[in-house]
Structures are given as C-alpha cells and as structure tokens.
C-alpha cells in the first residue's frame, strides 16, 4: 500500500500517484540499482557492486530490498543476454 509510507490513506484515486520527495528519491535509487545490475549482467561493462555498497552504507535503504532488487536485475539481465 502506497499510503502506508506517507501515513494516511488517500482521499481519492488521484492521491495514490502523488509521491513525496523522499519517496521519489528512494524509488529512483532502487530503479537505478536495477538498471545498473541489469546492465552488469549483459555484455555492457557495468559494475553494480559499487552502487550497491554505496546505497548500503548510506543506511537509508533496506538491505533485503537492495539485495533483492540487485539480484532481480542480475537474473533478468542474464536471461535477456
């Protein structure tokens, strides 16, 4: 549920799509990690480990969530390769 992050349930359907600055920052971090992990599993010369370590050291993201996103990106990139 999106509103569990913000605190209160939305008043109408349009409120579901309104994310705060912190939520957008977290979403972009997870999407960026996924994209780099996906690229690292293909022929592109990316390295997802430095980004993963940096996000882990920031302490603002779930360890399990970061590892899951990186793993999913790596597996999906390997399948598409």
Number of C-alpha atoms within 10 A of each C-alpha: 7 15 14 9 11 13 8 9 13 15 8 7 8 8 12 13 10 13 15 10 9 10 14 12 12 13 13 12 17 19 15 16 23 24 18 22 27 27 21 19 21 17 10 10 10 14 14 21 14 9 16 21 11 10 18 16 11 8 9 9 14 11 13 10 11 19 14 14 20 25 16 15 23 22 16 17 20 16 11 10 11
